[in-house]
Amino acid sequence: MRFIFSIILIYSSILFSQTGNLKGKVTDGRIPIPSVNVFVPELGIGDATNTDGEYHLKNLPAKELEIRFSAVGYETEEIEVEILPDKTIELNVILKEKVIEVQTVVVTALRQQEQKDTRTSLIDLNPKSAKILAGGVEDVFRTLQSLPGVIAPNDFSSQLIVRGSGPDQNLIIMDDIEVFNPYRLYGVISMFNPDAVSDVNLISGGFPAKYGDRLSAVLDVTNREGDASKAFKGNINASIVDANIVLEGRNPFNIKGSWLINSRRTYYDLIIEPFVKSAGLVDDNTSFPNFYDFQAKLVFGPFNGSKILLNGILSRDGVNVISGKDRNTPDSVGVFNITRNDVLAAAWHFAPSKKLLNKVVVSWYKNNGDTDFDSQILDPSLNRSTFEDAIPDTLKPYLLGFKFNGTFDYRKISFDDKFTYLWGENTFEAGVGFDKMETTIDFNFELDPQLEAIFRANPQFRAALSDIKDVKNYNRYRAYVQNNFKVTNRFYFNPSLRFDYYDLLDKQYVAPRISMSYAIDEITTLRTVWGIYYQSPGYEKLRDQNVLFDLDEKFTKSLEAEKATHYVIGIERWLTNEWSLRFESYYKNFDNLIVQKIVPGTRFITELIPGKDPKLSASWTRPVPVIGDSVTQIPVNNSDGEAYGFEFFLAKRNIERGSKLSGWISYSLAYADRYESGETLPFRFDQRHTVNVVLNYEFNSWFNVGVRWQYGSGFPISIPLGIKPRIIYSDTNGDGVFDTPVIATRKPFGNPNAEGQVIYDIDFGNQKLNSRKPAYHRLDIRLNFLANFWNLDWNFYLDVVNVYNRKNVIGYDWYITDDLKLGREQNNMFPILPTIGFAVKF
């Protein structure tokens, strides 16, 4: 028996030793290729290369195996390799670029996340997908709006609403530089050119300590380096509304490195503007909304482990619109606006070994603009259809004049030093940095006598439109440390700590965060995170906040930074080599949210005398003052909140030979509430149910179709309770002082000889967000036609937004009918909107 037992042990030892490992690096002959699928068809297992192009397959049977290497935009390689017992074979592979990148069109936007990566809620987007997403108008932000946990305020905005938080609570990073207001055309599209971007990471919750001064999410964008394998190459993308050109190549004079420049321009002003002018809808001096930008990235090196990167952006948005005399609407509007976004940055990357990287980044950023708005707007209580095609001279009593002019100037000089060290299978990161901020705002409001009289009697409105002029010079300081520990082969633990000092508040904050990942098996990963996050106030956040705060020192010194605590847990599993499933649940608790201070004010009430005609002022009792709320521009920590929900995400990647379908399906259930002054209110972008279906299908080598369908339950909206007489201050005794509250009257339109009748206002009472808009849904389709002629690669496309012309509601105009009832006119988002265009590479 002892002999037999010894034979069994020897045989078992031989069996268990008949395995080996395979590792290597995948490049294009010059630079590493991340997210390459390394697959063993015979065994049905595989891996994906990391950001350095490296892969590692363990415990492979000791025999000859076929290894398949496939990636978006590259030709698939199949290589036979002999696996040796107890040995690690190194196999480095070079993939060739495809002549026509058919796979770029059909692959899903997501890249695979390594199991040792403890970050939850990570969306690693392939920027090329922004160029082919149906209805995405080739915009990175609009592509992100099709992913779980991310929604848009409306069709016209590229802002990101992430898990019940406002756009101002998202940190936007470009090449290690924080940028403000990253929008063009006043929010319609983002500043990021998908042709010039190499990586887009959105962390929608529980982001690590290297990021700060925001409560909700982080969008980290990296612009790609130029192609150093060629002296010169480029591509052009043009549609009926804009054009985009990218040029790149290796540095001249045998200097190591590369260069890349790109520029975009819209031409609504060249195509649409002449037609609108000829119709008399706008003045001849009008200039339609337009923008152009110019971006450049220069890379020098590497030289002995050092690399120098220079970045620059010059951007301008402009509009100058004046209503024409032949318009058919009663309103007249004059708008002049110029917005500028400029960036200069230099970075030194030093990597003396594969284990150590230090990045020093110095940047200068300027975002400023000028606005002049002059309008005569029809009194909102009136039915607009009654005044269409009216003679302008008859409209004056029914128009309210509102003027506004303002300037803003946000400047930031930043320094950051970011250190990364790999020790064993652990990753240590630390960094320090500071921002020198200078923010200037100057806003002035001018109201005509009618509107001023209304606001004087209703100070809760007037206070929110007070003039403000302020200059702020302050600094922000930060430091962080974090380490990703490998506890076991399956368990990774990442504790981190962040320190922030906000000079504006003269306060410091320490934010601990912990994230973990556990590999249940080779294809299933459990991740969880807990963390504390702080956000300082600042005028630079004004565009996304959409609220005008007065940050005078007498107010800010009593403020606390806003605070959020994140709890996230999620599980991800690869069902096959192409299908993945992710389920994630989150809870966010908000404290010390900054809102406008509410102080006691005076409003007036009046009652109808029984049996009297409500259209006559004599039929109402004398206005009586009562205490009401008055909103100010003073910032106070007077709001809390919470957001919670779960997300389901099923994705299909197109990597197998013969695969034609790719895309994803997501569903989100979300709740978001705010607590203010004893009230519980839904967050203004609280969307309970969200569904996204994104599919791409390759019919053949030259034709493919993309489809996107979105559904969202309605946003909260305030519905008025009824109507009430308008109360204004009047000078009743002729002493020149407007101090007597009276009921406002005017003659009905079209009857100048009639007696003045009571003017009514829409009465919302104290009802806030008491109803919901109708559900939103929209279908977009994109057709792509690929070709090669004149030795150039072409892509012709037709993109149709809102195929079935759904009338999605952006809001309502309320008015008062002749019989003193509430009327409502619906305002809609995008109608059916086709766009044609082409892209060519040379």
C-alpha atoms as one frame of an Amber mdcrd trajectory, in Angstrom:
protein
   0.000   0.000   0.000   2.831   2.374   0.801   4.301   1.786  -2.673   0.955
   2.459  -4.379   0.452   5.608  -2.315   3.907   6.875  -3.288   3.151   6.264
  -6.976  -0.091   8.272  -6.626   1.771  11.163  -5.008   4.408  11.180  -7.734
   1.775  11.019 -10.487  -0.258  13.808  -8.853   2.847  15.942  -8.555   3.576
  15.447 -12.247  -0.015  16.332 -13.171  -0.076  19.507 -11.094   3.247  20.653
 -12.486   2.126  20.477 -16.107   1.173  24.118 -16.284   2.974  27.275 -17.298
   2.462  31.007 -17.709   2.446  33.403 -20.654   3.106  37.105 -20.450   4.196
  39.909 -22.722   3.507  43.299 -24.179   1.384  44.374 -27.148   2.392  47.452
 -29.139   1.891  48.947 -32.567   5.651  48.816 -33.050   6.030  52.110 -31.228
   3.672  52.611 -28.304   1.764  50.161 -26.063  -1.840  49.303 -26.923  -4.184
  49.100 -23.898  -7.355  46.986 -23.755  -6.137  44.377 -26.270  -8.113  41.152
 -25.855  -5.752  38.201 -25.346  -7.878  35.080 -25.785  -7.226  31.332 -25.775
 -10.066  29.849 -27.905  -9.386  26.241 -26.899  -9.747  27.024 -23.184 -12.282
  29.862 -23.414 -10.199  32.092 -21.126  -8.299  35.300 -21.668  -7.011  38.600
 -20.400  -6.816  42.234 -21.523  -3.706  44.384 -21.683  -3.340  47.149 -19.123
  -2.492  50.768 -19.835   1.136  49.745 -20.501   0.043  47.137 -23.063   1.014
  44.253 -20.747  -0.865  40.971 -20.228  -0.375  37.846 -18.109  -2.061  34.444
 -18.540  -1.465  32.042 -15.660  -1.809  28.276 -15.167  -2.071  27.344 -18.851
  -1.745  23.635 -19.712   1.747  22.685 -20.888   1.167  22.168 -24.596   0.897
  24.084 -27.839  -1.915  26.662 -27.750  -3.314  29.224 -30.145  -3.375  32.751
 -28.669  -5.587  35.382 -30.315  -4.792  39.102 -29.999  -7.550  41.514 -31.073
  -8.175  45.221 -30.542 -10.273  48.012 -31.946  -8.736  49.422 -35.127  -6.054
  46.709 -35.426  -5.726  43.512 -37.389  -6.274  40.359 -35.312  -3.171  38.176
 -34.766  -3.347  34.438 -34.025  -0.080  32.950 -32.784   0.825  29.361 -31.872
   2.966  29.151 -28.743   4.399  26.210 -26.791   3.629  26.448 -23.066   6.370
  24.830 -20.973   5.859  23.272 -17.511   6.765  25.553 -14.604   7.974  28.222
 -16.990   6.821  31.723 -17.891   7.034  32.309 -21.617   7.349  35.909 -22.814
   5.560  36.745 -26.045   5.606  40.322 -27.302   3.240  41.119 -30.159   2.994
  43.932 -32.689  -0.486  44.648 -34.090  -0.960  46.410 -37.408  -3.531  49.154
 -37.893  -6.438  48.361 -40.208  -6.734  50.323 -43.438 -10.461  50.879 -42.822
 -11.299  50.833 -39.129 -14.592  48.980 -39.403 -14.251  47.705 -35.845 -14.072
  51.258 -34.532 -17.674  51.718 -35.550 -19.102  48.533 -34.133 -17.262  48.083
 -30.865 -18.860  49.123 -27.585 -17.558  52.180 -25.768 -16.363  50.350 -22.666
 -12.964  48.965 -21.841 -12.294  46.157 -19.413 -11.402  47.071 -15.821  -8.680
  45.070 -14.102  -9.754  43.077 -11.058  -7.091  44.696  -8.886  -8.590  48.120
  -9.677 -10.627  49.030  -6.583 -12.449  51.989  -8.150 -16.213  51.602  -8.262
 -18.531  53.269 -10.766 -15.771  53.507 -13.369 -16.710  54.082 -17.002 -13.647
  53.860 -19.247 -14.865  55.228 -22.552 -13.316  54.670 -25.941 -13.299  58.230
 -27.363 -13.908  56.900 -30.881 -17.366  55.788 -29.779 -18.273  59.474 -29.361
 -17.848  59.795 -33.116 -20.303  57.046 -33.993 -22.966  57.132 -31.250 -26.374
  57.777 -32.811 -27.606  61.223 -31.743 -24.380  61.997 -29.897 -23.377  64.796
 -32.330 -19.821  63.461 -32.008 -19.529  64.866 -28.491 -17.843  63.154 -25.539
 -20.293  64.535 -22.950 -23.370  63.469 -24.934 -21.890  59.985 -25.266 -21.519
  59.789 -21.485 -25.192  60.774 -21.139 -26.108  57.364 -22.579 -24.423  55.465
 -19.730 -25.899  54.385 -16.362 -26.146  57.019 -13.632 -25.667  59.907 -16.084
 -28.489  62.029 -17.502 -28.837  65.360 -19.309 -30.880  68.387 -18.178 -32.425
  68.571 -21.664 -31.651  68.025 -25.345 -29.925  71.387 -25.633 -27.360  70.827
 -22.885 -24.203  68.724 -22.714 -24.021  69.147 -18.926 -23.788  65.960 -16.882
 -26.222  65.140 -14.062 -24.652  62.255 -12.134 -26.542  60.256  -9.505 -28.700
  63.042  -8.135 -26.034  65.762  -8.104 -25.846  69.039  -9.991 -23.371  69.774
 -12.816 -21.323  72.029 -10.514 -20.487  68.983  -8.380 -18.537  67.267 -11.192
 -14.767  67.689 -11.409 -13.542  68.024 -15.011  -9.861  67.227 -15.626  -7.982
  67.524 -18.923  -4.357  66.332 -19.002  -4.102  66.801 -15.200  -5.590  70.315
 -15.431  -8.885  71.272 -13.788 -11.057  73.198 -16.242 -14.206  75.239 -15.582
 -17.190  75.617 -17.882 -15.976  73.019 -20.431 -18.740  73.862 -22.907 -19.045
  75.419 -26.319 -22.070  77.106 -27.918 -23.388  77.949 -24.441 -23.587  74.360
 -23.276 -24.692  72.615 -26.474 -21.430  70.683 -26.914 -18.311  70.112 -24.829
 -14.770  71.400 -25.311 -13.354  67.904 -25.918 -12.629  66.935 -29.503 -13.068
  63.132 -29.792 -10.509  63.027 -32.628  -7.857  64.365 -30.255  -8.741  62.415
 -27.093  -7.041  59.140 -26.128  -8.795  58.274 -22.880 -11.986  59.264 -21.059
 -12.580  58.042 -17.503 -15.805  58.891 -15.696 -16.020  57.871 -12.041 -19.664
  58.424 -11.130 -19.209  57.775  -7.405 -16.601  57.005  -4.757 -13.628  58.509
  -6.585 -10.134  58.202  -5.020  -8.276  60.800  -2.956  -6.211  62.147  -5.845
  -9.381  64.028  -6.886 -11.081  66.680  -4.776 -13.111  69.872  -4.344 -16.190
  68.187  -5.823 -19.012  66.162  -4.276 -20.258  63.916  -7.044 -18.135  62.635
  -9.920 -14.873  62.976 -11.818 -14.370  63.148 -15.560 -10.675  62.629 -16.333
  -9.822  63.237 -20.005  -6.440  62.658 -21.604  -5.632  64.173 -24.983  -3.618
  61.827 -27.140  -0.108  62.433 -28.374   0.612  62.804 -32.059   1.585  59.786
 -34.156   5.408  59.750 -34.189   5.551  56.914 -36.726   4.817  59.320 -39.584
   6.087  62.735 -40.537   2.580  63.982 -41.311  -0.982  62.661 -41.209  -4.426
  63.998 -40.491  -8.172  63.711 -40.786 -11.072  66.012 -41.557 -14.632  65.682
 -40.309 -17.331  67.933 -41.716 -21.122  68.078 -41.429 -23.792  70.602 -42.322
 -23.189  72.507 -39.074 -19.475  72.247 -38.240 -16.020  71.152 -39.349 -13.096
  69.601 -37.507  -9.504  69.034 -38.623  -6.694  67.147 -36.877  -3.062  67.220
 -38.029  -0.214  65.297 -36.394   3.207  63.735 -36.883   6.678  63.238 -35.457
   8.833  66.187 -34.473  11.103  67.677 -37.132  14.920  67.868 -36.990  15.163
  64.349 -35.517  13.884  65.586 -32.155  12.230  62.741 -30.265   8.503  63.138
 -29.749   5.448  64.252 -31.660   3.058  67.104 -32.332  -0.728  67.281 -32.710
  -2.929  70.252 -33.539  -6.677  70.325 -34.049  -9.299  72.939 -34.689 -13.112
  73.040 -34.810 -15.550  75.617 -36.066 -19.310  75.818 -36.375 -20.866  77.643
 -39.289 -24.459  78.276 -38.340 -23.524  81.893 -39.045 -22.512  81.013 -42.605
 -25.396  78.689 -43.543 -28.489  79.453 -41.451 -27.958  83.140 -40.756 -28.503
  84.408 -44.359 -31.879  82.660 -44.600 -33.083  84.060 -41.271 -31.963  87.561
 -42.191 -33.680  87.427 -45.581 -36.929  86.471 -43.800 -36.656  89.586 -41.604
 -36.642  87.602 -38.362 -33.401  89.168 -37.158 -31.620  92.441 -37.724 -29.045
  92.728 -40.502 -26.288  93.288 -37.931 -26.989  89.928 -36.327 -24.284  87.287
 -35.925 -25.576  83.794 -35.167 -24.094  81.682 -32.339 -20.721  80.307 -33.406
 -17.500  79.091 -31.926 -14.044  78.089 -32.933 -11.211  76.551 -30.989  -7.596
  75.677 -31.595  -5.744  73.035 -29.555  -2.149  71.832 -29.677  -0.119  69.194
 -27.844   3.654  68.968 -28.235   5.690  66.088 -26.829   9.472  65.998 -26.489
  11.182  62.785 -25.519  11.605  60.445 -23.875  15.158  61.448 -22.962  16.682
  59.208 -20.270  13.299  58.625 -18.662  12.095  62.219 -19.024   9.333  63.501
 -21.254   8.125  67.090 -21.680   4.526  67.818 -22.725   3.162  71.218 -23.726
  -0.585  71.882 -24.062  -2.436  74.891 -25.382  -6.086  75.768 -26.079  -7.571
  78.920 -27.567 -11.380  79.041 -27.762 -14.015  81.662 -28.570 -17.834  81.596
 -28.454 -19.768  84.506 -29.880 -23.287  85.700 -30.580 -24.809  89.050 -31.541
 -28.533  88.710 -32.189 -31.053  91.540 -32.605 -34.714  90.849 -33.339 -35.869
  92.059 -36.739 -38.721  94.473 -37.406 -40.578  91.887 -39.496 -40.746  89.268
 -36.782 -44.171  87.777 -35.989 -43.681  87.657 -32.209 -44.321  90.562 -29.811
 -40.979  90.242 -28.043 -37.763  91.914 -29.098 -34.388  90.715 -27.886 -30.860
  91.964 -28.297 -28.068  89.669 -27.131 -24.348  90.243 -27.358 -22.027  87.723
 -25.779 -18.390  86.703 -26.109 -16.910  83.853 -24.063 -13.245  82.856 -24.004
 -11.502  79.692 -22.758  -7.689  79.614 -22.865  -5.244  77.093 -21.421  -1.447
  76.878 -21.334   0.271  74.002 -19.547   3.645  72.298 -19.269   4.282  68.878
 -17.755   7.452  66.959 -16.937   7.028  63.187 -16.699  10.027  61.457 -15.117
  10.206  57.636 -15.068  13.719  56.446 -14.162  12.373  52.888 -13.989   9.219
  50.923 -14.731   8.307  51.150 -11.053   8.444  54.912 -10.550   6.717  57.837
 -12.223   6.686  61.463 -11.125   4.617  64.103 -12.919   5.070  67.837 -12.422
   2.344  69.960 -14.034   2.209  73.763 -14.231  -0.800  75.389 -15.880  -2.455
  78.733 -16.546  -6.185  78.839 -17.257  -8.469  81.732 -18.154 -12.228  81.671
 -18.658 -13.889  85.057 -19.150 -16.719  86.703 -21.027 -18.915  89.736 -21.622
 -22.692  89.809 -21.924 -25.160  92.534 -22.852 -28.846  91.571 -22.871 -31.645
  94.002 -23.715 -35.203  92.783 -24.097 -38.841  93.766 -24.296 -40.738  90.644
 -23.228 -44.472  90.118 -23.396 -46.003  90.097 -19.936 -45.873  86.366 -19.011
 -49.478  86.421 -17.786 -50.755  87.064 -21.330 -51.611  84.613 -24.090 -48.891
  85.001 -26.697 -51.071  83.857 -29.594 -53.257  86.966 -29.139 -50.311  89.239
 -29.936 -48.825  87.527 -32.980 -48.494  89.848 -35.985 -49.540  92.805 -33.818
 -48.446  96.316 -34.809 -45.343  97.141 -32.706 -46.646 100.591 -31.698 -49.627
  99.003 -29.936 -47.562  96.605 -27.817 -45.773  98.895 -25.389 -48.310  98.657
 -22.491 -48.043  94.868 -22.613 -44.258  94.519 -22.688 -41.870  94.367 -19.748
 -38.375  95.742 -20.242 -35.424  93.862 -18.806 -31.752  94.731 -19.321 -28.714
  92.931 -18.055 -25.011  93.343 -18.606 -22.183  91.531 -16.982 -18.594  90.447
 -17.166 -16.809  87.564 -15.553 -13.146  86.646 -15.445 -11.821  83.473 -13.831
  -8.060  82.942 -13.788  -6.130  80.080 -12.251  -2.437  79.264 -11.960  -1.868
  75.703 -10.760   1.033  73.542  -9.692   0.833  69.793  -9.086   3.391  67.115
  -8.266   2.039  63.563  -8.576   4.137  60.573  -7.545   3.470  56.882  -8.288
   5.604  53.951  -7.096   5.061  50.247  -7.701   6.405  48.118  -4.867   5.843
  44.426  -5.315   2.243  44.131  -6.452   1.205  47.240  -4.531   0.771  50.753
  -5.908   1.599  53.838  -3.848   0.443  57.289  -4.959   0.912  60.707  -3.388
   0.708  64.290  -4.487   0.618  67.936  -3.529  -0.656  70.991  -5.334  -2.076
  74.462  -5.123  -4.184  76.864  -7.169  -3.839  80.618  -7.194  -7.307  81.893
  -8.051  -8.508  85.287  -9.203 -12.223  85.569  -9.957 -14.025  88.752 -10.955
 -17.727  89.267 -11.599 -19.706  92.409 -12.362 -23.451  91.975 -13.004 -25.910
  94.846 -13.409 -29.682  94.625 -13.832 -31.953  97.345 -15.186 -35.746  97.020
 -15.015 -38.347  99.215 -16.651 -40.843 101.020 -14.309 -43.541  98.360 -14.696
 -41.232  95.509 -13.805 -39.598  97.516 -11.040 -43.034  98.183  -9.527 -43.777
  94.471  -9.537 -40.490  93.627  -7.842 -40.842  96.396  -5.261 -44.084  94.825
  -4.123 -42.592  91.340  -4.291 -39.082  91.644  -2.791 -38.601  87.860  -2.864
 -38.003  88.295  -6.604 -36.089  91.577  -6.604 -33.439  90.431  -4.126 -32.425
  87.557  -6.353 -31.631  90.055  -9.159 -29.544  92.538  -7.208 -26.444  94.024
  -8.788 -23.223  92.398  -7.714 -19.582  93.324  -8.229 -16.817  91.403  -6.556
 -13.174  90.464  -6.971 -11.775  87.448  -5.194  -8.108  86.485  -4.839  -7.535
  83.287  -2.942  -5.615  80.023  -2.936  -6.507  76.358  -2.671  -3.990  73.865
  -1.252  -4.177  70.072  -1.434  -2.304  66.900  -0.632  -3.206  63.245  -0.886
  -1.778  59.810  -0.222  -3.171  56.408  -1.187  -1.938  52.854  -1.576  -3.482
  49.910  -3.368  -2.482  46.880  -1.252  -2.560  43.339  -2.571  -3.769  41.468
   0.513  -4.233  38.139  -1.270  -4.326  37.013  -4.895  -8.026  37.890  -4.881
  -8.354  40.768  -2.424  -7.122  44.359  -2.912  -7.503  47.121  -0.353  -6.973
  50.844  -1.045  -7.041  53.271   1.900  -6.502  56.933   1.067  -6.480  60.323
   2.720  -6.924  63.810   1.284  -6.189  67.220   2.791  -7.654  70.484   1.444
  -7.258  74.055   2.608  -9.667  76.616   1.132  -8.335  80.138   1.558 -11.740
  81.577   0.659 -13.259  79.953   3.755 -10.060  80.008   5.833 -10.782  76.385
   6.724  -9.078  73.029   6.242 -10.625  69.602   5.705  -9.416  66.019   5.928
 -11.252  63.419   3.836 -10.583  59.696   4.389 -11.648  57.173   1.737 -11.494
  53.376   1.509 -12.073  51.146  -1.506 -11.794  47.373  -1.937 -12.058  44.783
  -4.674 -12.446  41.037  -4.348 -12.112  38.615  -7.257 -14.737  35.970  -6.576
 -13.302  34.114  -9.556 -11.434  35.065 -12.724 -14.520  36.617 -14.314 -16.438
  37.987 -11.296 -15.370  40.999  -9.230 -16.955  42.571  -6.154 -16.068  46.209
  -5.403 -17.060  48.594  -2.639 -16.087  52.082  -1.483 -16.742  54.522   1.345
 -15.512  58.087   1.315 -15.960  61.673   2.479 -15.883  64.541  -0.043 -15.789
  68.330   0.297 -16.506  71.181  -2.125 -15.667  74.856  -1.688 -17.803  77.741
  -3.006 -16.470  79.827  -5.876 -17.567  82.063  -8.726 -15.885  79.626 -11.139
 -18.729  77.178 -10.390 -21.394  79.761 -11.278 -22.068  78.489 -14.830 -22.973
  75.020 -13.602 -24.720  76.174 -10.415 -27.011  78.586 -12.269 -27.344  80.601
  -9.045 -25.803  84.027  -8.377 -24.198  84.060  -4.928 -22.490  87.022  -3.292
 -19.189  85.653  -1.964 -18.177  88.768  -0.079 -15.855  88.021   2.837 -18.530
  88.951   5.368 -20.534  85.961   4.122 -17.862  83.381   3.280 -16.102  83.412
   6.640 -19.178  81.902   8.270 -19.572  79.249   5.566 -18.543  75.614   5.682
 -17.526  73.613   2.646 -20.277  71.395   1.261 -19.912  67.744   2.268 -20.968
  64.393   0.826 -20.472  60.852   2.070 -20.489  58.074  -0.537 -21.330  54.399
  -0.059 -21.061  52.226  -3.172 -21.098  48.475  -3.733 -21.108  46.696  -7.057
 -20.500  43.354  -8.715 -19.326  42.737 -12.262 -19.256  39.431 -14.137 -18.184
  38.450 -17.633 -20.877  36.120 -18.915 -18.815  35.241 -22.004 -15.725  36.698
 -23.629 -17.990  39.359 -25.175 -20.866  39.839 -22.727 -20.486  41.517 -19.327
 -23.020  42.317 -16.604 -22.665  44.899 -13.849 -24.958  45.694 -10.943 -24.172
  48.616  -8.635 -25.953  50.254  -5.724 -25.090  53.593  -4.122 -26.064  55.985
  -1.351 -24.901  59.604  -1.040 -25.563  61.786   1.967 -25.206  65.570   1.530
 -24.490  68.016   4.358 -23.985  71.789   4.490 -25.218  72.383   0.958 -25.016
  76.069   0.075 -28.259  77.810  -0.888 -29.535  81.393  -1.032 -30.475  82.795
   2.360 -34.179  83.419   2.923 -35.161  86.380   5.094 -38.577  87.735   6.128
 -40.136  90.021   3.552 -43.444  91.629   2.777 -46.004  90.437   0.293 -49.606
  91.551  -0.195 -52.931  89.784  -0.297 -56.346  90.940  -1.408 -59.780  89.320
  -1.577 -62.625  89.550  -4.069 -65.731  91.277  -2.774 -68.649  88.821  -3.116
 -70.783  89.395  -6.174 -68.346  91.832  -7.817 -66.670  91.604 -11.237 -63.142
  90.215 -10.699 -61.856  92.137 -13.735 -62.381  95.503 -12.000 -59.981  96.785
  -9.337 -62.862  98.213  -7.282 -64.109  94.658  -6.784 -61.125  93.779  -4.582
 -60.296  94.688  -1.017 -57.390  96.988  -0.262 -54.060  95.056  -0.376 -52.912
  93.961   3.078 -49.237  93.284   3.881 -48.280  89.891   5.300 -44.917  88.317
   6.070 -43.439  86.246   3.265 -40.116  84.764   2.260 -37.566  86.931   0.494
 -34.696  85.233  -1.345 -31.276  86.910  -1.202 -27.884  86.343  -2.816 -26.315
  85.568   0.550 -24.876  82.002   0.650 -25.733  79.880   3.688 -25.286  76.214
   4.635 -29.004  75.619   4.925 -29.679  72.458   2.932 -29.021  68.756   3.235
 -29.953  65.885   1.012 -29.524  62.322  -0.103 -29.376  60.368  -3.336 -29.589
  56.609  -3.671 -30.440  53.925  -6.167 -29.104  51.048  -8.222 -27.894  50.548
 -11.782 -28.023  47.559 -14.099 -25.654  47.428 -17.062 -25.413  44.722 -19.738
 -22.730  45.276 -22.393 -21.703  43.398 -25.541 -18.195  43.864 -26.927 -17.475
  42.936 -30.504 -14.149  41.049 -30.388 -14.851  37.571 -31.755 -14.356  36.838
 -35.420 -17.688  37.088 -37.176 -19.304  39.185 -34.439 -21.524  41.888 -35.862
 -23.497  43.212 -32.876 -22.211  45.398 -30.056 -23.662  47.887 -27.595 -25.276
  47.999 -24.196 -28.523  48.145 -22.262 -28.765  49.972 -18.940 -31.449  50.661
 -16.380 -31.211  53.010 -13.385 -33.581  53.432 -10.463 -32.703  56.631  -8.634
 -34.015  58.798  -5.790 -32.694  62.287  -4.987 -34.116  64.622  -2.338 -33.135
  67.931  -0.756 -34.142  69.149   2.708 -34.527  72.918   3.122 -36.304  74.966
   5.796 -38.162  71.944   7.098 -39.332  70.921   3.617 -38.482  67.793   1.654
 -38.123  68.591  -2.032 -37.079  66.400  -4.919 -33.816  67.382  -6.571 -34.690
  69.388  -9.682 -33.190  66.660 -11.891 -34.623  63.745  -9.920 -35.310  61.174
 -12.633 -36.729  58.016 -11.104 -36.371  55.599 -14.036 -33.792  55.778 -16.825
 -33.296  53.313 -19.686 -30.642  53.402 -22.414 -30.390  51.012 -25.336 -27.353
  51.472 -27.587 -26.820  48.985 -30.438 -24.448  48.892 -33.392 -24.675  46.303
 -36.159 -22.185  45.684 -38.965 -24.015  44.464 -42.059 -20.845  44.158 -44.112
 -17.379  45.663 -44.473 -18.676  49.011 -45.742 -22.050  49.573 -44.056 -23.160
  49.601 -40.418 -26.032  51.043 -38.406 -26.171  52.494 -34.906 -29.373  52.848
 -32.875 -29.904  54.618 -29.564 -33.158  54.730 -27.599 -33.523  56.651 -24.355
 -36.301  56.711 -21.794 -36.524  58.801 -18.647 -39.374  59.421 -16.253 -40.296
  63.078 -15.887 -38.283  65.671 -13.972 -39.999  67.558 -11.116 -41.793  70.767
 -12.074 -43.751  73.445 -10.237 -47.414  73.684 -11.269 -49.281  76.901 -10.335
 -52.241  76.835  -7.990 -54.223  79.509  -9.808 -54.132  83.247 -10.420 -54.039
  86.375  -8.260 -54.272  90.141  -8.841 -50.944  91.856  -9.397 -49.970  94.224
  -6.578 -47.582  97.091  -7.294 -46.403 100.182  -5.443 -47.900 103.446  -6.695
 -47.548 107.176  -6.030 -51.153 107.969  -5.072 -50.648 111.443  -3.527 -48.258
 112.914  -6.098 -45.267 113.323  -3.776 -43.017 111.287  -6.073 -42.726 108.416
  -3.622 -44.029 105.007  -4.724 -45.164 103.694  -1.352 -48.835 102.706  -1.681
 -49.727  99.111  -2.670 -52.465  99.028  -5.308 -53.945  96.521  -7.717 -52.381
  96.955 -11.165 -54.681  97.572 -14.150 -54.407  98.118 -17.908 -56.732  98.273
 -20.897 -57.389  95.029 -22.740 -55.457  94.583 -25.985 -57.353  95.690 -29.071
 -59.831  97.864 -27.119 -58.128 101.175 -26.214 -61.396 102.820 -25.183 -62.274
 100.200 -22.563 -61.910 100.684 -18.833 -58.700  99.410 -17.266 -58.936  95.833
 -16.062 -57.086  94.002 -13.302 -53.754  92.472 -14.306 -53.389  88.959 -12.996
 -50.274  86.973 -12.171 -49.710  83.245 -12.078 -49.960  82.097  -8.452 -47.533
  79.313  -7.496 -48.137  79.876  -3.790 -45.609  77.939  -1.727 -45.775  74.976
  -4.057 -42.305  73.925  -5.224 -41.668  71.031  -7.590 -45.122  69.668  -6.823
 -45.589  67.743 -10.070 -43.702  65.933 -12.842 -43.124  66.513 -16.533 -44.277
  63.810 -18.949 -41.841  60.958 -19.556 -38.987  61.567 -21.981 -38.096  59.150
 -24.776 -36.261  59.480 -28.063 -34.932  57.259 -30.850 -31.788  58.174 -32.799
 -30.339  56.329 -35.804 -26.966  56.679 -37.501 -25.965  55.131 -40.836 -22.245
  54.836 -41.645 -20.857  54.152 -45.112 -17.138  53.315 -45.299 -15.082  53.588
 -48.443 -11.537  53.894 -49.747 -10.764  55.932 -52.835  -7.940  58.264 -53.874
  -5.949  56.170 -51.334  -7.907  57.835 -48.537 -10.234  56.306 -45.922 -13.723
  57.847 -45.985 -16.731  57.595 -43.696 -20.003  59.129 -44.916 -22.805  59.252
 -42.379 -26.424  60.182 -41.850 -27.407  60.857 -38.236 -31.101  61.365 -37.411
 -32.064  62.634 -33.956 -35.575  61.928 -32.614 -36.634  59.702 -35.498 -40.312
  59.511 -34.541 -40.467  63.236 -33.689 -41.402  62.828 -30.033 -42.462  66.141
 -28.464 -40.437  65.986 -25.245 -41.320  68.747 -22.796 -38.683  71.166 -21.602
 -41.235  73.353 -19.784 -44.530  75.245 -19.967 -45.538  78.855 -20.552 -48.525
  79.678 -18.336 -50.934  82.467 -19.200 -54.355  83.755 -18.171 -57.325  83.451
 -20.509 -60.034  86.062 -21.027 -62.341  84.174 -18.675 -59.648  84.258 -15.952
 -58.557  80.662 -16.172 -55.076  79.205 -16.460 -53.846  78.411 -19.939 -50.725
  76.438 -20.777 -48.427  76.286 -23.792 -45.928  73.464 -24.072 -42.277  74.102
 -24.989 -40.494  71.166 -26.587 -36.951  69.941 -27.088 -35.380  68.708 -30.336
 -37.785  67.807 -33.143 -36.682  65.272 -35.759 -33.252  66.517 -36.753 -31.196
  64.926 -39.559 -27.479  65.628 -40.049 -25.217  64.484 -42.865 -21.443  64.593
 -42.905 -18.212  62.867 -43.743 -14.793  62.095 -42.274 -11.613  61.445 -44.223
  -8.145  60.331 -43.104  -5.009  61.205 -44.998
